[in-house]
Amino acid sequence: MSAISEVFGKLKAQGNGALVGYVMAGDPTPELTPLIAGALVRGGIDILELGIPFSDPIADGPTIQAASVRALKAKTTPKMVLETAKAIKKQHNIPIAAMTYYNPVFKMGLEKFFTLSKRSKVDGVIIPDLPMEEAADLKKAAVASGTDTIFLAAPSTTNERLTKIVAGTSGFLYLVSHFGVTGAKTAVADSTLSLVKRVLPFTAGRIPLAVGFGVSKPEHVKRILAAGADGVIVGSAFVNIIAADQGNPKEMLAKLEATTKKLKQATLK
């Protein structure tokens, strides 16, 4: 069982949900990323999703697009992100999933990417622009390195395709809560809760179900977990804090930790 699967299993046995926290590595500087990760860990995240900046992040909204621009301006590279993951692992015993688009992985080469990922103790990869049907080579390389391949399902995913995605994903299934791109929302739509309930029969007893895109408040977390999800993924809410306080790291880290604590509290029974 992978480290990611173990976390979900432990939390489920306790009756609690998982909090997955996303940040863009290198935003606002590579040196700050381990400190940002530390603030999230102290706040209570269960899994860290570490973004690799890319010039064309098609699944992301303005918040994370801007974070990617800042990280690229700070000269952050995929290799640097993997080294950052390694540094975080030395300080914190927490599973890390690298979120990237396929172009940087393809350019580096699958074997090299997963060799470096394994050395950096990265536990999983999330590649939103690589369809499951085209991911056989990546999946093979990931399995060989002991890395979870986390696939995404969306509101438009048919039941037939959902069955295949559930069979192919590992670690957890990333459920995109709504049409469109990432970004903090003011409320959880009823359609998101209905989507969770539609997907649950496919994942129950097979793979943990985590919901992302738009989750930003404790009440969002409570409603999604009450609908049956095993975890939530929060990204833009953290990235907004980083953007707002990038000139004041001390204030930024304090706000990140405080916000994480409130979100984590909402996952507890």
C-alpha positions in Angstrom: 0.0 0.0 0.0 1.3 3.4 -1.0 1.9 6.3 1.5 -1.0 8.2 0.0 -3.4 5.2 0.4 -2.2 4.6 3.9 -3.1 8.2 4.9 -6.6 7.8 3.5 -7.1 4.4 5.1 -6.0 5.7 8.5 -8.3 8.7 8.4 -11.2 6.7 7.2 -10.8 4.3 10.1 -10.9 7.3 12.4 -14.0 8.6 10.7 -12.2 11.7 9.4 -11.6 13.1 6.0 -8.3 14.0 4.3 -7.1 17.5 3.6 -4.9 17.7 0.5 -3.1 21.1 0.3 -1.8 22.4 -3.0 0.8 25.1 -3.5 2.9 26.0 -6.6 6.6 25.2 -6.0 8.8 28.3 -6.5 6.0 30.8 -5.7 7.1 33.4 -4.9 10.6 31.9 -4.6 12.0 28.4 -4.5 13.6 29.2 -1.1 10.2 29.9 0.4 8.5 26.7 -0.8 9.8 24.4 2.0 8.7 27.1 4.6 5.3 27.3 3.0 5.0 23.5 3.1 5.9 23.5 6.7 3.2 26.0 7.5 0.6 23.8 5.8 1.9 20.7 7.7 1.7 22.5 11.0 -1.8 23.5 10.1 -2.8 19.9 9.6 -2.7 19.0 5.9 -2.5 15.2 5.3 -1.1 15.2 1.8 0.9 17.9 0.0 0.2 18.6 -3.7 3.3 20.3 -5.1 2.8 22.1 -8.4 5.4 22.2 -11.1 5.1 25.6 -12.9 4.2 25.5 -16.6 3.7 28.2 -19.2 0.3 26.9 -20.4 -1.6 25.6 -17.3 -4.9 24.9 -19.1 -6.8 23.4 -16.1 -6.0 26.4 -13.9 -7.7 29.6 -13.3 -6.2 33.1 -12.9 -5.0 32.5 -9.3 -2.8 29.5 -10.0 -1.8 30.8 -13.5 -0.4 33.8 -11.8 1.4 31.6 -9.3 2.9 29.7 -12.2 4.1 32.9 -13.8 5.7 34.0 -10.5 7.4 30.7 -10.1 8.8 30.7 -13.7 10.0 34.3 -13.2 11.9 33.0 -10.1 13.5 30.5 -12.5 11.9 27.4 -11.0 12.5 24.2 -13.0 11.0 20.7 -12.7 14.3 19.4 -11.4 14.2 22.1 -8.7 10.7 21.2 -7.7 11.7 17.6 -7.2 14.7 18.7 -5.2 12.3 20.8 -3.1 10.1 17.8 -2.5 13.1 15.9 -1.2 14.0 18.8 1.1 10.4 18.9 2.4 10.5 15.1 3.0 13.6 15.5 5.2 11.6 17.8 7.5 8.1 16.4 7.3 6.7 12.9 7.2 3.9 13.6 4.7 3.0 12.1 1.3 3.7 14.4 -1.6 2.0 14.3 -5.0 3.6 16.3 -7.8 1.0 18.1 -10.0 2.3 18.9 -13.5 1.3 19.0 -17.1 2.6 16.4 -19.5 4.9 18.6 -21.5 7.6 19.0 -18.8 7.5 15.3 -18.1 7.7 14.4 -21.8 10.6 16.8 -22.3 12.6 15.4 -19.4 11.7 11.8 -20.4 9.6 9.4 -18.5 12.4 7.3 -17.2 14.4 10.3 -16.0 11.4 12.0 -14.5 10.4 9.0 -12.4 13.9 8.2 -11.4 14.3 11.7 -10.0 10.8 11.5 -8.5 11.7 8.3 -6.7 15.0 9.8 -5.4 13.0 12.8 -4.1 10.5 10.5 -2.5 7.6 11.8 -4.4 4.6 9.5 -3.7 2.3 10.4 -6.6 1.8 12.4 -9.8 -1.2 14.3 -11.1 -1.2 15.2 -14.8 -4.5 16.9 -15.7 -3.9 17.2 -19.4 -3.0 13.5 -20.0 -6.1 11.4 -20.7 -6.1 8.0 -19.1 -6.4 6.4 -22.6 -3.0 7.9 -23.5 -1.2 7.3 -20.2 -0.1 3.7 -20.6 3.6 4.5 -20.9 3.5 7.0 -18.0 1.5 4.5 -15.9 4.1 1.8 -16.6 7.0 4.1 -15.6 5.1 5.2 -12.5 4.4 1.7 -11.3 8.0 0.7 -11.9 9.1 3.5 -9.6 6.5 2.9 -6.9 4.7 6.1 -7.7 0.9 6.6 -7.6 -0.7 7.8 -10.8 -3.7 9.9 -9.8 -6.3 10.4 -12.5 -9.0 12.9 -12.7 -12.8 12.6 -13.4 -15.1 15.4 -14.2 -18.8 16.1 -14.3 -18.9 15.2 -17.9 -17.2 11.8 -17.4 -19.5 9.0 -18.5 -20.2 6.0 -16.2 -18.4 3.8 -18.7 -15.3 5.9 -18.7 -15.5 6.4 -15.0 -15.2 2.7 -14.5 -12.0 2.6 -16.5 -10.5 5.7 -14.7 -11.3 4.1 -11.3 -9.5 0.9 -12.4 -6.5 2.9 -13.6 -6.0 5.5 -10.8 -4.0 4.8 -7.7 -3.7 6.7 -4.4 -7.0 8.4 -4.9 -9.4 9.5 -7.6 -9.3 13.3 -8.1 -12.9 14.5 -8.7 -13.2 17.9 -10.5 -16.1 19.5 -8.7 -17.4 21.6 -11.6 -16.9 22.6 -15.2 -14.2 25.1 -15.9 -10.8 25.8 -14.2 -9.4 26.0 -10.7 -10.3 28.9 -8.4 -11.8 29.6 -5.0 -15.6 29.7 -4.9 -18.0 31.3 -2.5 -20.2 28.2 -2.1 -20.4 24.6 -3.0 -23.0 24.0 -5.7 -25.7 21.3 -5.2 -24.5 19.9 -8.5 -21.1 19.2 -6.8 -22.8 17.2 -4.0 -24.9 15.3 -6.6 -21.7 14.5 -8.5 -20.0 13.1 -5.4 -23.0 10.9 -4.8 -23.0 9.7 -8.5 -19.3 8.8 -8.3 -19.3 7.1 -4.9 -20.8 3.7 -6.1 -17.8 3.5 -8.5 -15.1 4.3 -5.9 -16.5 2.8 -2.6 -14.3 0.0 -1.5 -11.9 0.5 -4.4 -10.2 3.9 -4.2 -10.4 7.0 -2.0 -12.4 9.9 -3.5 -11.0 13.4 -3.1 -12.8 16.5 -4.5 -11.0 19.6 -5.8 -11.5 22.8 -7.8 -13.2 25.6 -5.8 -12.9 24.2 -2.3 -11.8 27.1 -0.1 -13.8 27.3 3.2 -14.5 25.0 6.2 -18.2 24.9 5.3 -17.2 23.6 1.8 -15.2 20.9 3.4 -18.0 19.8 5.7 -20.6 19.6 2.9 -18.4 17.6 0.5 -17.3 15.1 3.2 -20.9 14.8 4.4 -21.9 13.9 0.8 -19.5 10.9 1.1 -16.1 12.1 -0.2 -13.0 10.8 1.5 -11.1 14.0 1.2 -10.9 17.5 -0.3 -8.2 19.3 -2.2 -7.6 23.0 -1.4 -5.3 25.1 -3.6 -6.4 28.6 -4.7 -7.3 29.6 -1.1 -3.6 29.0 -0.1 -2.2 30.5 -3.3 -4.3 33.7 -2.7 -2.6 34.1 0.7 0.8 33.6 -0.8 0.1 36.2 -3.5 -1.3 38.7 -1.1 1.6 38.5 1.4 4.5 37.6 -0.8 6.3 40.6 0.4 5.8 39.7 4.1 6.8 36.0 4.5 6.3 35.9 8.2 2.7 37.1 7.9 2.1 34.8 5.0 3.2 31.7 6.9 1.1 32.6 9.9 -2.0 33.1 7.7 -1.3 29.8 5.9 -1.1 27.9 9.1 -4.2 29.5 10.6 -6.2 28.9 7.5 -5.1 25.3 7.3 -6.1 24.6 10.9 -9.6 25.9 10.2 -9.9 23.7 7.1 -8.5 20.7 8.9 -10.9 21.1 11.8 -13.7 20.8 9.3 -12.5 17.3 8.3 -12.8 15.9 11.8 -15.8 13.9 13.0 
